[in-house]
């Protein structure tokens, strides 16, 4: 479902601020894989997701989604293949629009605009049913502005909108980092539910090693823009935070440097 082939990316080349973010990155995700991604500060985790989404062009290498080479496609043309939830709950939705208007935009993604863009009764009932699945009381607030929702409610709505069109690939970029522990657990449970029910292929960057171990069928660890550890299946279920820290030190030759990961 996803092939990242020998991708390099350097920011600010030839300057004092030059930074090699991806260093010959190779990664293949099979259909239905749910991969969690961990690594130290500046390991290239979010850069990898941004490269897949087309936020930045690659310096060299290729990116293929479901057999389609998207390496040279701009971000807006890749959007039809992807669902994405960001770290900031304020991103991914339009604050000044109603909940049902945001959902309508998500359900029409990739379609040509016409005279039938009004929200009909049947579609409104469909939205109400989908929101009820979130168990956050939003099904009775279809005409509420999204900007009035709490961070957790907004992130849950963004997640729902991201999977409405069953994307080829779901990208979760530290999507619970800005939430309190209880709300984060709720959003993670919803993520698991949507990914399993829709049989989605997903990649989740997280600073929380316990979450990285508990969720998904595969875990990769990054350092200096490349993957240094790739664990899946039964082996992944046996992982511990202590093992991951020891593995990082052994494989990278340095101590794990991510304050949020260590604190969590």
C-alpha positions, 0 to 999 in steps of 0.5 A: 500500500505504501513504498518509500524507496531510498528517499533523501531530504535535506533542508536549507542545503549549503547553509549553516542551517543545513539539516539532513532529515531523511537519509536513504529512507526505505519502508514498505507497508502492506495492505492493512498494516498499522505501523507505529513510529518512534524515534529521538528528536530530529529522527525524521518521523514527522518529515517522513509523514510530510513527504508521503503527504506531499508537503515537501518535495523529495530530493531523490527517491520515490514514493508509491501509494497503492501502485501509483507513483506520487513522487511528483504529485503536489499535496492537493493531488495526493489528498484523495489517497490520504487521510490525516490527523495532526498534532494540533486539534485546531488543524483538519477542521474549519472552526467557523463552520458547523459540524455537519458542514465540516463532515459534508466537505470531508464526504465530498472530498475529490468530487466535482462541485455542482448544484447538489452540494446542499446537505439533505435529510438522509445525509444529515441522518448519516452524519448523526449516526456516525457521530453517535459512534464517537460517544461524545454527544456530538450527534445532537450538535450538528449545527454547532460551530467546530471552534466551540468544541473541546480539543478532544471532541475536535480531534475525534471529529477530525479523525472521523472525517479523515476516514470517511472516504476510506483513504488508501493510507491514514497518517496520524502525526502525534494526534494525541500529544496535545490531549490530556491522558483520558481524552488521548486514550479515547481518541486512540481507542477510536483510532483502533476501531476505525482502522480495524473496522475499515481495514485501513493501512495506517502510520502513527507517529507517537512520542509515547513508547507505551502507546507505540507498543500497545497499538498497531501490528508493527513498530519502527524506530527511526534515527538520523532519517532512517529506520534502525529497528522494525518489529512486527507480529508476536515479537512486537507484543513482547516489547517493553519500553526498557527494551526499546531504550536499550535497543536505541542505544545499541543500534544508534550508538547514543542515548535516546533524546526525546524528553516527551517520550522519556517523561511519558 
